[in-house]
Amino acid sequence: MKTTTLSTSVSPKAPALATLTAVAAACAMMLSAPAHAAEAQAASSATDASNASVPSAIDSSKRVIRLAQPKADNAASTNNAPAPQAAAPQTVTAPQPPTVQNRPPMSTLQPQDVRPPATPEFTGTTRVYDPGPMSATGIDLRSGQLTNIPTPQVQLSDISFVPTVLIPQQTGDNNDKLDVSLLDDFIKDVSPNARHYPPNFPNRSQRHYTREKIKVLAEWIEPYAKAPNASYDVLIRAAKLNGMGRNLDLGSDYTIRGGQYVDRAIKIQPDSGEANFLYGMMLSEGGGFKEGQKYLDRAVSLGYTEAEQSLAQSDLLSDRRDKALERLRRLESQNPDNDIIPQQIKLIEEGKFYIWDIPAPDINVKPSV
């Protein structure tokens, strides 16, 4: 039998190769360790998230939510809080929102802790107005608060007072009164300008304002004058207003109403010199010389001087110039203080036909509001 013997020969490079292999294996283990750790951590986080996002019914009923608190209070509460019990592992604490620095907890904030902003203090040239001393007439503005500003000066002139006039609204025992204070004051002011025809005004503005005010006042007194039991005082004032409206060409309605009201006034007081004069003047200046003369004669007999002047106007328009002059001159001797009669005589002597066409007094009728 033949025996074969194997002999192994070791190369001198074998130890170096073994060393390199060991180093490579160690590096591979070091590199693979963090990856495995990351995979394990991700898996653990996914498990916790799934458990937290899908809680059971028992977990939802026992969930506890804590209020946000500062870090200092957080730390103190963490140190003083008892350790969670192991018997309730299902309790889940909601994540706390980030705390706000230097802000007290909401649960401890009280109303007295809220303070209003401080009032700014004025400095420099800023001055705060300080009211002057009070007196019986109010605050004295001359106390030095308004420097370099002239003191207002007020003066009152042409002060007039309108007397209160109350007239009975109806005839009989009715005690209702009507205040005609402003109405009487207006009639007194504009009668010299608009009582006779033609009317005479200092300017067109005053004529316009008078027309507009007559419209307003005539409309105001109309319901009282139309009443079947209207008093004499109401009727005579309505007749005056409508007569002036006729002279200012406001329309035929004013002529008709003026005649009706004065006729009713005469029936209530037949011996009224003013009512007889108004009716006779309206008729004669409207062309009814014969119809108006009897009322004017009645007024003259009752001592109404202006009725004599209206008769002179009727004589002049009826081509009886000499009779008109004779009447006015006799009237002038009886009334030496009357300034209008001499002017009327002069108009007739100059060949004029309207004795009331004389310069009218300056009036100041205010526009109606």
Disulfide bonds with the S-S distance in Angstrom:
none
